[in-house]
Amino acid sequence: MDLYRAPSSSAGSADPLLLKLEHCLRTLRGENPSNAMVAVVAEGAACLPLPGDGKTLARWQSLARVAEQDLALAKLYEGHTDALAILAEIENSAVFPANALWSVWAADSPAERLQISSSPGEMAVINGSKPWCSGAEYVEYALCTAWRDAEGPYLVAVALDQSGVSIDSRRWNAVGMALSGTCDVRFEQATAFVVGSPGAYLDRPGFWHGAAGIAACWYGGAIGLAKSLWQQALTRASPFVDAHLGAIDVALAHTGALLRETAVAIDLSPSNDSRALALRCRASAEATALTVLNHVGQALGATPFCRDRQFARLAADLPVFIRQSHADRDLAALATTLKEQNRVPWRL
């Protein structure tokens, strides 16, 4: 079922990258996310178009398609492809191995920030810890935010196979997203490459392009769950089931249209501030995911949660994944951005 999967940008033919990715996902269905991610990268199915480069929709279609099948894999896939986009956007002279697995770790503990203890040049020494490090058990390199005195955040690229890096999985007790390899990571006199100037990570246009890409993942996860209700509606005539399917259709159509519109806007003006666009997409995708979870559960009852392994994992993973949203704080930030623009934004 292709719920709201937009047509390829190449009229009359499917996007070759998406076809390659679809083939990989069919082959890897049921595979552990870490093994699947290695295979996807090796097959070249993670070399996505850069955001704002004319094919942002194709990029988000790929993110959504991975999430539709496996949200833990999508978390690894999104982190890896985001890291590659950041490295492409911010000038960096360091050379890294081809087909290495990447992630991006920009969260900070309230008690501790990752510190640069030597003067940043091309190389730096870092100390401290990072929480919420998705894929830490699997990836080979990470882009991390780090501070030096009052300057920051810097972005540093760290190889994780060095002695100064230790991974602690004890605090990740989640049932949802359990296979995402999320851990706390401690750095003690670890060496890293400095990527860009202080603040470059947050100041670049691509920061909000990447933030909107997360919404495509949430949207894809919602489609993965909605497919079960779709199949039920096809095989069993029930106005009750149909009513829930109709409600899901409206929610998915709204978010799908918004993602497509936003991708076009980003490609037309890639250097513009896309904060409002990204926050709106994220809020819409979060609301849609919650709507789908509610209606699918009411319509299908306990059976798929208990007897369909893929459905059960998606249903457990999606509520955890969408908590990457900042909820009301993001809505307030969106309102602030709209007020700064000082124009009514909703007219057709």
Secondary structure, 3 states (H helix, E strand, C coil): CCCCCCCCCCCCCCCHHHHHHHHHHHHHCCCCHHHHHHHHHHCCCCCCCCCCCCCHHHHHHHHHHHHHHCHHHHHHHHHHHHHHHHHHHCCCCCCCCCCCCEEEECCCECCECCEECCCCCCEEEEEEEEEEECCCCCCCEEEEEEEECCEEEEEEEEECCCCCEEEECCCCCCCCCHHHCCEEEEEEEEEEEEECCCCHHHHCCHHHHHHHHHHHHHHHHHHHHHHHHHHHHHHCCCHHHHHHHHHHHHHHHHHHHHHHHHHHHHHHCCCCCCHHHHHHHHHHHHHHHHHHHHHHHHHHCCHHHHHCHHHHHHHHHHHHHHHHCCCHHHHHHHHHHHHHHCCCCCCC
